[in-house]
Amino acid sequence: MQSTGKFLSMVVMLIVLLISASTTPVNAARQFKDVKPGHWAFESVNWAYDQGLTKGYPDGTFGPDKPITEAQLVTMLVRLDCSSPDSFPAEPGQHKASGNYWYLSGKNIPLDGQNRSFAKDWSIKRSSAAQIIAAYKGFDLDKKQAVYYMYTEDLATGRTGKNTWKDFSPDDSLTRAEAVDLLRNVSMNGSCEIVGLKKRASGKDNGKFPLPSSFDDDGTVHFPTNNKPSKPPVVSNPGASNEVDIDKSELIANGVDSTYVTVSFKDCNGNTIPYDRSLSVRVTSSAGAILEGDGEKYEQNSPNNHWYPYKTSIMTGTDGPDVTVKVTAPKSKTYLKDTLTFELVQGNGSSYINCANQNVTVNLDYVPKAEVRLEIVPERYTQNGTIIEREKVVATVAFPGGEVVRNFRGYVNLRSTSGIQLTTYSPSFAFGVATAYVIHSDSVDPIRGEIIAEVIPYNSLYPAELTGVINETHSVDITHDGFLRTDAICSNEIPEMAFIIDSSGSMKQNDPKKLRITKTQGFINNLQAERNIAVKFNSSSQHIITDQWYIVPPYLKQVGHSGGTNIGAGMNDAFNRMTPSANKAAILVTDGKSSESSIKSALDHAKRDGIVVYTIGLGKEKNLNSPLLKQIAKETGGTYYHITDSIELGLVYQSILKEITCGEKALTCSSASMLFENSSVTATSSQVVMETDLREGCGQIAKVVVRFNSNKGNIDYELVHRGHNNYRFIIGKDEIANYHLYTSAQFIAYDRDNKQVGAIKTVPIK
């Protein structure tokens, strides 16, 4: 009886706990007596309370209809930013939000109260809030474009749903309820970490959000409504749906500095052009930039072969909807503003371009600057009948406009990261140039690091224009792709091999060093299969060669970069050339999408003939059909690899080589981009934030370390596991003030035995 009583008591207590637990959310939701259930901002206000963004007023009210001051919004933004503490202290005698203003000013957020103290406590206009939020997310926009950005990203709507400039009531004060509702939308739309601007706000990103013609009047403009960021809609200009991606919009006007510009065309109805098509595009530079597509570098449209400052243009082709052009700034001693025009040309695929306007313009800036130019230059020479390939580090001192300072007297202090060795670390300048050579190890793993340089003059008698670059630190990235090796103790039967290599136009940007060629050559030389089939594909497939292993490698130099992407054609071409033997394997390398029907037909072919297919997706995830590439590998017994950088092709080929020769399943997390996601190291004036995600399925990870290289040796910081495969650590900058931080850091993962998992991921410090 006594035990039964105890049991009943426990049941009663459990019921009470469950009832109290079930009522907790309701009670928690009623924090403010002036925001009750049924209020339009009820959920957003209580979300803001739960997130610690606001505590309301001492009398228990929130004041939803009161105007919010700029200082109050600034404080909420700092609390929303997951990369910062909840608040930054103010100096004695200053406004209580001055510390938060100091933090956001470091991110170049446009704030009136930064320079006008009294403006901190003024109510903030709705259009100004839109501009601040856009900058918080990394876009430098004027107020109108910022409001349009709010609409297109589903962060806010107009008063009546017309979603025009006037409908936003841009000059009205933002209320406290509207503010927390806006911040809640921001938190649901991407990362909670502040992006900010690299420079003072000037509206340089306005071109990314061109305003519809009806935006300034009372006409209705319909915008897509979903929870994901969406691009501006097609309104009156058929070309408005075309998308532009620019690596960097400002170049040094030295004849060397370059960037890639990609334009994604859509047809007249806003649909994506098929990836297996290639359309002709004329690209023109109004400032005489050097243009390079999939054909010749540039056409000289000026008399006497003297092109500058006349226009330059090239004819190139799309890779499906995308056309990528490498743009190199001209030499100039004055500031130049360039307008690049991308024009679809009548020809094959003309049905896609019978719209009123299919021209796309992109603006670039060329700025004359004195510089210490660091370059990694490949060099090839013959020694005793043997071809020697090596790389040299070249440091050049140049005036604004690119002219070399040939009479400069001094030397350069060189340092390197990631174990990269140099023949000398203090070469002297001769005729404005200093040179050192790279000593590469015979490591199987790829090496990615930096060369750090500081120019030291022998005396102070150097041109005044060089004041900003002498005795300053400069850097350049350097990579080494490693070597392939076979294990002599493995004795699996060597299969017949097929190599299916993407030769589309986008490979110019995704594999600029053509490592898919050199790594395939190394793979063939190591495996030594009796029969090898090599095909390349762009808009169609082209057979390269079928022969023994020592014959094939030189022919792979035929692989280029032009046209669209027809993966299925390449697969079928290779599979049709394979013999009926029972042991067959193929490697597919691609950086794009293609017709699913043709790929699935090729997949059926592979399964029917017993061909094991290893698939490699190179580049950005959004440009790949990863589910289909995974399906090909899974259903044929192969493995799918995704890498973001071609430098990791060597690791992938090494894994496949080991699986084929030794029967050991390839490590899908062997490369850095397969293991680490969203990795970043961000330095503010007061702290350093280190964060990364790890992909699922990469085994038991015991710890993740971020390593900094310094003059006093390496320093490691172990990140804190925060759940959901996320690792993060924040440290005050003063705690590492004695160390010289390079411009990059390394993420390293370890298992329980303290053995490194996968490759090291190197990221720039922002």
PyMOL commands that set and color helices and strands:
alter all, ss='L'
color gray80, all
select helices_A, chain A and resi 2-29+42-50+70-80+98-105+112-114+117-121+126-136+143-152+166-168+176-188+206-208+238-241+303-305+350-352+464-466+507-510+515-527+553-558+567-576+596-609+621-623+626-636+646-662+672-675+733-736
alter helices_A, ss='H'
color red, helices_A
select strands_A, chain A and resi 243-246+250-252+258-264+280-285+290-292+299-300+312-317+322-328+336-344+359-367+371-383+386-398+410-416+421-422+433-439+447-457+473-480+496-502+532-537+541-547+584-590+611-618+640-643+676-683+687-694+703-708+715-718+720-721+726-732+744-750+756-764
alter strands_A, ss='S'
color yellow, strands_A
deselect
rebuild
show_as cartoon
